[in-house]
């Protein structure tokens, strides 16, 4: 596991680099730092720094700054190297191979190995922006599981701040690397004049957390997947452990379509909703609870077992899980017949009896719908004979649900 700082480099002043600043991070001030990366590296005990900049960025100043601050070394700095970098920057002939010298002094300054400098385009059009994004994605090839990522978005183009943010999410979701974003830092230099010359460094990680919550709630509302919600609340000390366990239990059973266990989990969540409301995490109150209340309201208002199953079938239809919607709707019809005939809804023999009873049910349309639904249900569950094409099955499902509404509510 490595702590990696990803930072961007602007053009600064060609002759003097960046103005020095006194950076305040977590209540501690780091004085006379030309680069915020230096202050962050010291404060966070960083293992590697990845610098991104154009051919015109002040790479020579980076070299000069870090080489002169290497401990236990009197001859790390070379004027010839600085001059050579300056000339190549001035002529726009700089290559990443030239920047290996900069990476080396950064490694010596930190005391580890693995820092790297990347040259990017200006991002003046889609082609350049895409090339920059691909350059950022090179990090995926050198990052490892459990690496901690710290983003610095203080300098250079504003597009790089957005790009680095998207890049981390891309690596997590597409490359499936288990990396952790531990901080997103911005040095508010413009505020230093009002703050006695101190530049506060703001951690904007909450925006990253917010993006995770948006994805988690979207997964829950549109796909019935509560796994991300569980991952986000499992470390929230204000949410009781039993509530966290219920979310995972609920998610597993939603995925399997286990109706009885879903009903139990819904009831437990309903009983413990106040515990969730007392969470210290504002995102839970502002974003999770409204969606959770809406979902629970659809199911907890069901007064009978069959109505619960019918509503659950409707919910699966809404989240486009048509297979489970058909399976549960078929069972809901049998459950309703059991209730009408006062049979035990949980007894296998009673349910078999209900299947025979439905054939002579006074409303013939119910039996016709059950036959169609059951045929598709068996095709899905047991891979039996074909039951028509998928599009017609999906289109018909909405009609079946609408026609059965009165049947389940009477």
GIQUIUR-V152213 format. One record per backbone hydrogen bond with DSSP energy under -1.0 kcal/mol. NH is the residue of the N-H (numbers start at 1). CO is the residue of the C=O. Records with the same first field share a line. If there is no record, write none. Layout:
NH = CO ; CO
This chain:
4 = 148
5 = 48
6 = 150
7 = 50
9 = 52
13 = 17
17 = 13
21 = 33
23 = 30
24 = 199
25 = 28
28 = 25
30 = 23
33 = 21
39 = 35
40 = 36
41 = 37
42 = 38
43 = 39
44 = 40
46 = 41
47 = 3
48 = 3
50 = 5
51 = 116
52 = 7
53 = 118
57 = 54
58 = 10
59 = 57
62 = 58
63 = 59
64 = 60
65 = 61
66 = 62
67 = 63
68 = 64
82 = 78
83 = 79
84 = 80
85 = 81
86 = 82
87 = 83
88 = 84
89 = 85
90 = 86
91 = 87
93 = 88
99 = 95
100 = 97
101 = 98
103 = 99
104 = 100
105 = 101
106 = 102
107 = 103
108 = 104
109 = 105
110 = 106
111 = 107
112 = 107
116 = 49
118 = 51
120 = 53
129 = 125
130 = 126
131 = 127
132 = 128
133 = 129
134 = 130
135 = 131
136 = 132
137 = 133
138 = 135
139 = 136
140 = 137
141 = 138
142 = 139
143 = 139
146 = 178
147 = 144
148 = 2
149 = 180
150 = 4
151 = 183
152 = 6
153 = 185
160 = 157
162 = 158
163 = 159
164 = 160
165 = 161
166 = 162
167 = 163
168 = 164
169 = 165
170 = 166
171 = 167
172 = 168
173 = 169
174 = 170
175 = 170
177 = 171
179 = 177
180 = 147
182 = 149
183 = 149
185 = 151
186 = 202
188 = 200
189 = 187
191 = 188
192 = 189
195 = 192
197 = 192
198 = 195
199 = 22
201 = 24
202 = 186
204 = 184
207 = 204
209 = 205
210 = 206
211 = 207
212 = 208
213 = 209
214 = 210
215 = 211
216 = 212
217 = 213
218 = 214
219 = 215
220 = 216
221 = 217
222 = 218
223 = 219
224 = 220
225 = 219
230 = 226
231 = 227
232 = 228
233 = 229
234 = 230
236 = 233
239 = 236
244 = 240
245 = 241
246 = 242
247 = 243
248 = 244
249 = 245
250 = 246
251 = 247
252 = 248
253 = 249
254 = 250
255 = 251
256 = 252
257 = 253
258 = 253
259 = 257
262 = 258
263 = 259
264 = 260
265 = 261
266 = 262
267 = 263
268 = 264
269 = 265
270 = 266
271 = 267
272 = 268
276 = 272
277 = 273
278 = 274
279 = 276
285 = 281
286 = 282
287 = 283
288 = 283
289 = 284
292 = 288
293 = 289
294 = 290
295 = 291
296 = 292
297 = 293
298 = 294
299 = 295
300 = 296
302 = 299
308 = 304
309 = 305
310 = 306
311 = 307
312 = 308
313 = 309
314 = 310
315 = 311
316 = 312
317 = 313
318 = 314
319 = 315
320 = 317
321 = 316
322 = 320
325 = 321
326 = 322
327 = 323
328 = 324
329 = 325
330 = 326
331 = 327
332 = 328
333 = 329
334 = 330
335 = 331
336 = 332
337 = 333
338 = 334
339 = 335
340 = 336
341 = 337
343 = 338
347 = 344
351 = 347
352 = 348
353 = 349
354 = 350
355 = 351
356 = 352
357 = 353
358 = 354
360 = 357
361 = 358
366 = 363
368 = 364
369 = 365
370 = 366
371 = 367
372 = 368
373 = 369
374 = 370
375 = 371
376 = 372
377 = 373
378 = 374
379 = 375
380 = 376
381 = 377
382 = 378
393 = 389
394 = 390
395 = 391
396 = 392
397 = 393
398 = 394
400 = 396
401 = 397
402 = 398
403 = 399
404 = 400
408 = 404
409 = 405
410 = 406
